[in-house]
Each structure stands twice: as C-alpha cells, then as structure tokens.
Amino acid sequence: MPITRVEITPLQGDGMRDVRGDVVRRQLKADHGLDVGEVRTICGYLVNGTTPADQIAERIEDLFADPIIESGATNTLLLSTERFSSTPEAAISVGFKPGVTDNPGKAATDGFITLFPEDTSANISTYITYAFYGLPTDCDLGWLAGTLHNGLIERALVATASECASGQWPELNYPTPPEQVFIEPQTINLECDDATLESISTQGLLALNLAEMHAIQAHYRDETVRAQRAAMGMVPDAPTDVELECLAQTWSEHCKHKIFASKIHHVDHETGEDTVIDSLFKTHIMKPTHDMQEDVDWLLSVFHDNSGVIAWDDRWSVCMKAETHNSPSALDPYGGAMTGIVGVNRDILGTGLGARPIANTDVFCFGPPNWEGTLPDNLFHPSRVLRGVHAGVRVGGNESGIPTVNGAIVFDDRYIGKPLVYCGTVGIMPRHLPDGRPSHIKTPVAGDIVYMVGGRVGYDGIHGATFSSLELTEESPSSAVQIGDPITQKKMLDMVLEARDAGLISCITDNGAGGLSSSIGEMAEYTNGCEIDLAKVPLKQAGLSPWEILVSESQERMTIAVRPQDQAAFERLAALHEVEATAVATFTSTGVFHVRYGETTVAHLPIEFLHDGVPQLELESAWTPPQHDPFSPPTQVDHGHLLLRMLQRPNIASKETWVRQYDHEVIAQTAIKPFVGVQRDGPGDAGVIAPIHGDPHGLVISCGIAPRYADIDAGAMAAAAIDEAVRNAVCVGLDVDKMAGLDNFCWPDPIESEKTPDGRFKLAQLVRANRELERVCRAYRLPCVSGKDSMKNDYGKGPDKISIPPTLLFSLFGDQPDVRRSATSDFKQVGDRIYLVGRSKQEMGASELAFMLKETEANSGIGGAVPRLLDPEQQLKTYRALSHTVQQGLVRTAHDCSEGGLAVALAEMCIGGRLGAQVDIDGTGDGDVWGRLWGESLGRIIVAVGEEHNAAFLAAMKGHPLTVLGEVVEAPNLVITDGDEVLVDSPVGSMVDAWKGTLDMTGGVA
Amino acid sequence: MTAKVAVLFGFGINCDHETKAVFELVGAEAERVHVNRFVSGDTDLSAFDILAVPGGFSFGDHLGSGRLLGNRMRFAMREALQRFVEDGKPIIGICNGFQVLVKTGLLPGPESGSPPDFIQRGSLTLNDSGRYEDRWVTLEFDPKSPCIWTKGMTRMECPVRHGEGKYVMPTVEDLDRLAANHQLTVRYADPSSPPGEGITDTPLTYPLSPNGSMRNIAGICDSSGLVFGLMPHPEAIYARWLHPNHTSTAAPSPSGTALDGWEGEGLQLFRNAVEYVNARKS
C-alpha cells in the first residue's frame, strides 16, 4: 500500500510557541548544563493505507493539524518549506522501531478511519523531528540524538549542519515489521546429559535450573504420561516446545516465588543458631495473616487472588496490590514503568469478579540524579531513568483516570545498577453484585467459555517473566520491553465493569507475566482443566508460532470466563466499547491443561504437574553482621548549616516538580493530598480518600521504605519500613484496628553461586527481614494481604557487579472513619503547642545524616546503632491513642519523623505552614544532641495542638511518651535549642529554597 | 420532574463518575452514557435536559487534546447536538470536555442568533510550562456573563489538571468579540486581588495562570450562555474536605449530615444549571 507522509508544526506568531521544542531545550539545560538554542519540532505521520494522498491533503485540518495553532503538509518535508526559512545546525528525526507500540499512531489510525471508513486496514506510524537553531558548534550530534531516543525501541536519523545546508533532511520511512516465520511445534529431546539439559534451559532463555529440568525429564519418563500422550497422537516421551515454554513460565521465579518457597538452612554466626526454615512465605507471612483472620471478620480474600481484599463497610470492599517493574524500566524507563502501572491496575480489575481501580501509589528507587561518576555499559544516567520512569507512570496513571495519592522516591548509588519501580493500586467493589454473588469470589464452572479481551498478541513481551528472573546483561532482549497503551486498557476497563455489574463474568484475571499460559493456566485450577485453541487468538502480526502466542506478555489483555448463555450479551458489550473479545478456550474438568493449534494438540500437561510439579529449592543462609566505621560527628559544627544541607539531599528534598505532574485528585475523593499547607507545597504523610461521593468515610493509603538500614541489618530495615507506613497513616487519623499491609521485597540474587559468592549473606538478610516482618506485623495486628518479590536485582558480574540494597516496600491501606477529622503536617496557627510523641534514642547508624557526613568528613562512617522497634505492642497503644485524638478533631497538625530526624520534620512543618517555631529538644530522649536532633528513632510523631484542645489532648495521651517541644511562633524562623544552647536558627524562606531547589530539574518555565 | 443529565463516557473520559455524582447531589437524575450509544441511536440525546462532557484523556490526547473525540461527535452526533443546542438545553465541558467542545466548534460558537456551525474558532494548546500539572488555582467569574452555569458566582478555588489548557485565538479581534459579549466567563485570578476585581487581560505569572492562556481565560460560553466549558474542575470541590487546606479549619462536631457546613464552592455551578432547567420545565 502507498505511504503518505503528513507533517505538522506549530504556528509561529503572537502568543504561540513550540512548547515541545522549549521542553527539549530546558531539559538539556537542567540535566547537562547545555544550552542548545532554539528547538523547533515537527510531528510526522506515515499513513499506510489505500486513501490517495490528495484526499488526505484535503482533510489535513480535520485530523492532523489544528487549524488554529498548527500548519501541515502532505508528502513534503516541512524543513524544506518556507515555514522553516532559516537553516538549522542540526535536524534529528526520531521514530519507533518496527513492532514497537506507537500510541499516537494508534490514535491517529482510529481518527483516520473515522474520516475514511472504507480504508479499514489503514495504519499510521508517527515520528518527531527536532530542528536546532543556535546549537553550539562543538555539540556531538550522536550524543544529542542519544539523549532524544532510546535505541532499544526507537530509531533516529541525524542531519548535520552541512547536510541541512544542502537540503539533505532526515527522512524516516514507515517501519515495516520483519516477516515472522511460523515455526511448526517441535519436540525437544530431554534424554540427554545434565550439561545438555542446562544448555537447553540457557539457550532457550527458560531460566529453569537443573533440578527443574530433571523434574520435567522425569515427567516424560512416566509410563502413564507416555500412554496418555500416545493416545493423543503426540510424541510420547518428549515435551513440545509449547509445553516446555509453558512450564518455564509457570515455574519461573517471577510466577512461583521459588526463593520464598524454598527450604533454607540458616546459620547465624552471631548467636550460633542453626536451623531449617521450610518456606519463608508460609512461615513468616501467610501463617501470621491466617492467624489474624481468626480474630477479625473483615479479611475477605488474602494471598490467592490478584490482590488482597478487605471489607470496608457493609456495602463496599477494598483491595490493594503493588508490583515492581524493575528490569523493563532499566532497559526502557518510559515504557517499562508505564507497563508497570497499567499492569497493576489490571491486577485490581482481575480481583474477585472485577474491582474498580481508584488510587495509585508509586515508589521509585534511583541512583542520585546529580551523579557525576562513571556509568557501566548499557545503563542510563539516573536523571534520565528518573525522567523516563516518571513520564511512564504519569502517562499510565493520568490517562487511566486513576489518582496517584501516595508514593516516595529514594536515592542510593547502588540503584544505578537496577532502578526499582514499585507501582501499587487500590480498588473498590460492591460487597455483592446486583445478582447477589459476593464480588470477591470467582465462580467458574467447567463449560464456561474463556475470552481474551483487550489488546492483541504480538512478538513484544516474549519471555518477560523468565527474563526478569535473570540478571541484567548486555544481551538482554529488546522484546522484553513493551510500551503500555492506557487508552486501550481504559476502554477495556469501562467494558469489564459494565459486564461485571450485568452479571456476565464468572471468572476474571489479568494477562501479565506468562501471558495466556499463566492466566488461563491459573484459572483452570478452579475447574481442574481447560482446552485452549491458539489459532483463535487475534494477533498483532501474522506468523507467531504457537508457543509464542501462549507465552507472549503483550499488554492490555484480560482473560474472562463467561457462561455459554451470556456470550451474546458479553460480545455486544465489547462491540459497544470497541473492545476486542475473542473466545479462545473452554474450562473443563479433565485435569489437563490442553492446548491445541487448530486441530493439532500442542500441549497436554496435567494441571497438577503444571502447578505443583516444581521441586522445592534448597538454599544456604549464613548471617555475620556487616562491619562499618562508626558515625563520628565533627567537633566544630553549625547545625543550622547542616539543616540546609540536609534539606537539599535528594532523599529529603521536595519532590513537588515530579509529584505535581501526577493527577492526584481525579474521581473527586482525595481528602489528604500529596501537598498540604498554605502554599500547598508541604509534604503529605499519607493519602486519604473518601471514595463514595457525598460520604466522608475515608480510606488511608501510606507506605514505608528504609533500604539503607539494611547496610547494618535487613531485619531493622523491614521493621522500619512497616513502622513508617503505620506512623504515616496514624498522622492522618488511621483506625489502627482496621489496617492491612502489602510486602514487596526487592532483593539482590540471594542464591550462592559463582557469580554471587555472597549469596548466603544476602539470603540471611532475607531471613532476618522476614522474621522482623512477622514480629512487627503480629504485634501491630497488621495482616499482610498481598505481596510480591523480585529477587534478581543485580547488574553485571565480578568486580563490576552492582547489587541493590535489600529493599522492602511496605504499603498500607486502612480505615479512616471521617476525612473531615484528619491532620496534616503544616503548622497552622501561632501559639499552637508542639509535642513529640515517642522518644529519641541514640540511633545514628545508617541515618541520612551519617550518609551525608561520610561524603565530606574524614573518618565518619554509617555504623552504629540502627533504629529498632523494641516494644511494638506498646507502640501500637500509643498510635491508637494518638489516632483517636486526630479522629476526635483535637489534633489538626501531625507529622511523621523519619529521614533527617526531628530537625528535618520540624523544618518541613514550618515550610508547610510558612510559620516559625521555637523548640527545645532537651528531655526528648536518652541520646546526645546528634541522636535527639538528627537521629531517626522509630515510633515518633510531632504534633501541634491548639490552645482550646490542649487539656483534652493531654488527657487522651496520658501514659504515653510525650514531650513538650515548644510552640508555633510569629517570627519566621525555626529556632531549635537544647536547653539554653541554640542549635538552629533558620529563616523559613531559606529552608523553603533549600528544600525545593534540588529536584526541581525543570530548567524554569520561561 | 427534575432535570435529566447525560454524562458522556468512553474512549478515555475519566471524570464521569464524579460528574454524575455532583449532578445527583444537587437533585438531578444523572446517567453515564457511552458515546457509542448516542452514535448508534441506541440512546436518544433529546431525552435529556443537560449534556455533560467530563474530563479525561479521550484517545490519549493524541493529535491534540479533545480532537479525536470532538471529531466523533462532530461527524456522528452532529444533528443530535445541533438540535440539543437549538432546543436551549445546557451543555458543559470540563477539562477534556472543554477541549472537545472547543474542537467541535460548539465553543465559542458563531455570533448570537446563528445556529451551531461546528467551525473551530479557538483552541487549547500545550501549557507554556510544557508540563501536565495538578494544582489549585483561583478563578474569578464575569458577573455580566450570559452563562447560566455561573450565575451569582464571584470567586472560587479549584484544581486544574491538564497539559493542554492554554486558550488561544487567532486574532485580538476574536478575543475582543468574546469579551464584548461577556463570553470570557471565567479567568484565572491572583488570590491577593480583592474579590470582584480579579479579572484582568494582562497575563498573570506562572503559576497564578497555570498555562499561559490568552487574557487568563479559564473558561468560555457560547453567545446564548447555555454552552459552557472550562479547564479547571469545579466538581473536584463539591465538598470542602477536598480543599487542600481543610485541616486548617476546625473539625466538625459529630452531628449533622456529611455536607452540612462542608459543601464545596463548586457545587453551585451544577445547581445553577439544574435549577435553570427545572424552572424552564415547570
């Protein structure tokens, strides 16, 4: 078919600007200190269809060019026209590689077919051209092009100054995907030696270890199995490629959590303990939650579904899930992160009979954005990872209409090797559907028809699950990266929720890791069997082989089971919403996962073997406490100066530039937002939403994360994360008797091997983290209802290897009885009395201050006592008492004390209220001035109380650790003393500037 | 019989639930209707008294916000929309809905007395900052505007949540014509100005004007005052607990219904239209 090129550029003139070009200029200035001069942009569309170019030209302003602000041309490069009368020093065109999701192209195609309905197979690909005017002559164009595109998914063409002068403009062509070669199903001979078995796994990117390969080999030696296969007309004694791929997906670390399920021999060289743990997950996570389930009636569904579900009131239940998308985000920060957020949205949609996503959370761990050291090969600079991940999550969340209500960004050098991208989603569903069924229980029966709904299956996303179970190397495949398509998903979401309410859904799950293999495979456990026909699956491009269709992780797909009598109504609804829904399978009760391609059986696996056949790993763990130089503070010190430096630290600095770009209040429910205070720039401790319109009943969403504490003890790290999540939520009025948590572990590879010689230590860190998780959660009566782990967060090998710090993200969702009675961190009124709830201890180990001073002071380390939670039972009582004072309306100001301790928390409260405070830290704890001012002891919250509520507040807090710190004052300074000694006297204005400057990174507005 | 409101949804519209809710809170009957139900004729637009086009990201804002949904409406719902306007029924577009109404040509529309001609006269383009932002702004309403939605309203705080909210027109004369008819219904204002004196043609600095709109325009109406669109989200302040500073006021006493003393400033806008329709119907 002929290709018609359409190019569009913004009009020049009064009040009109080329904003896309301006943004490129500002970002290059902010990230690289380089002024590239004026940048102008051209949006290009390559129309592949039967409509003649002259007809397209006639309608150019009906579709491509906005007649008020843009002008365009067909089959003419705009750079060669009078609209670009002067000659640029460089022109760079960037477009997608063949087969990569092109969302603007998809939308343009949809709009094109609205105008030309007869051109049904038309397809549009997009690109953008940047023209540079005033570019410094020494600017390396290859480098410049590199900053504008990611070679893994995009292509770029560059025209130099001399090429521009002679009119040789960059001219990208339509990206035609290479022909896919259909490979007939093969069988793989497993009757071979161990080395060959291992190489079959490695060569095929299967990520199966030798024991697992042996288990598969044994299955095909079983005479009963052989007889069944022979009867089906299959090769009896060897797996098909479809079967082997399916087993690799289902048994992947990503899907089966084999490390958490393993048998661990744990040795503690500190205490002499020598013990065996049979599954960390069952022992330390599942068992405590099931024990708590005995005592409460609101834990509706835990662990087994796509998210954990709790009853919120008589009419509604809520659920939450968090996921990570680390490896894809390392390769393509934008696409990887977007896929992460829209993926976890689908987990909510796939919970029970379908829940509606109503809030997102995003927590990122990156290398420092101002990193000036060298970068290993194939790794992006942290600032680029930050921009890309942020943009992906922003687009994914905003376009889906789901507010981002809570999150965090954490920086540490080691995350250069692998960024962590945690995406969480909260959902809501009626307790019962109109037809009376409880919405949290799936109801499939044999005979139900299984539909694939939403996007099509393509070559993208093959081997994502197994790939994420391998470490990142230079050869990591580009097919593991995808770009999400939020609008296709939004259409699907609208449709699915209508289908749910109409009673048309008997079972639903999302297609994520492992594709149809996992989604249908997991649902088939309910009825004990299924029969799939892969030939019916709609494809993005022809030629995919059966195994590829089965395991492809192409996005925006749900798998939904429907009763045969409901098929017609279901398909009508799909058509209305312009959502593709194709019947691809039937549930059976045969005990077999049966896959056909047309009439040919390509996989025949017993459900039991598929799901329970993976052998348990046996691992070694050994704990020796790591050694660090102790924190030793300088003798000459200006705490006021230290405070300004601390406020500039990326881990503490305001993230407003980034967070403000998330829609945090769509759905009109966000009662406590990420920004609080008079100028709406103070930090919010936790998100609070009132999701039922007109009803102030609230839901709190918070998180805790403290990865650096793991440098001393991963157990302390876990306890700190949990306490921080609870503490944040208490600040806004959480009902501590109705809260649930999510544990998301991201770890470096903890299996001892040649490439991981310290595997025993890393596994011991995991053991300690799990033990603390159990101890604190039991004491807090805080059930974990869902969780996830990502266990291979390393880059490279040998001396260049970078392993992330072991990182637990703990997310919390809980009840908030009345959002009108909540509290925020900003100081409100002069004269309010300031209190510290909790006690400060001498715990400077791994504190933010210790990390800062280590960079500048000789002999200062991060060692010493790390914050510990010694008496969580008592702590819960204090939290309950404090929360009640918030719920009673006595306390309207509360702020969690964490990184940077008391000093930073007070500074943030002054910033939020643009008010000063006079504070004395004498008597706040046992530590020295460093411990009391900068220490990060757990369990502490600063509150401010108005005169009229003071007596009632003191009465309510009787018996709990409480110290008067001082009061909110008129003078615009934060003054902190230790008795008579003035430690800090800082103007609020300087604190605002210090706190807001570091991560602004916008390069300004003008 | 109270007003019946059609709240459009589908293709990436995403403020449909709260838009439905705010109309219900002021006593209307509201229904979410998928665009294709109108296109197919399955649902008849003329059965409704008010049409709301909510915020969102229809078609991902690709090829310009509101453009592709605007095209669907312009080509597939043309007669129905024309009749709706000629019948004197109110239409509101919020955020993406405003962008849709501008790109269909329903806003600002032709000179007074002419039927809708679906010719685009203005546009909403990328914010000068180049960023999508969610931030609270201060709005001031033109008291002389014919807009039936904003009667009696002076000043309001509510959030903007957009990347393409800069209102532009090709010439000064275009803007002058709308100004003369008081169709520049709502503008961004400096909160330090006295209420009632916040309207100015001089561009305000960022972020008082979050996008660099010409003459600080936040929303406009057609010549009849029935069709109205704005970038900010009045439905997002239907209750005072959605205001970012609500914790700086006293918590309520335990008695009283949810919205008692806690109604947000934005609800009046929807009440105005529902009361207008109810008065017309009775």
Interface residues (C-beta under 8 A of the other chain):
Chain A: P10 G15 M16 R17 V19 R20 D22 V23 R26 D62 L63 F64 D66 P67 I68 I69 E70 N103 P104 K106 A107 A108 D110 G111 T114 L115 R394 N398 E399 S400 G401 P486 I487 K490 K491 D494 L576 H577 E578 R660 Q661 Y662 D663 H664 E665 V666 I667 A668 Q669 T670 A671 I672 K673 F675 V676 G677 V678 R680 A690 H693 G694 D695 P696 V819 R820 R821 S822 A823 T824 D826 K828 Q829 Q888 G889 R892 T893 T1002 V1005
Chain B: F9 G10 F11 G12 I13 N14 C15 H17 E18 A21 V22 E24 L25 H34 N36 R37 S40 G55 G56 F57 F59 G60 D61 H62 L63 G64 R67 L68 N71 R72 F75 A76 K103 Q120 R121 G122 S123 T125 L126 N127 D128 S129 G130 R131 Y132 E133 D134 R135 W136 P159 R161 V168 M169 P170 Y206 M214 H233 E235 A236 Y238 A239 W241 L242 P244 N245 H246 T247 S248 A250 A251 P252 A258 L259 W262
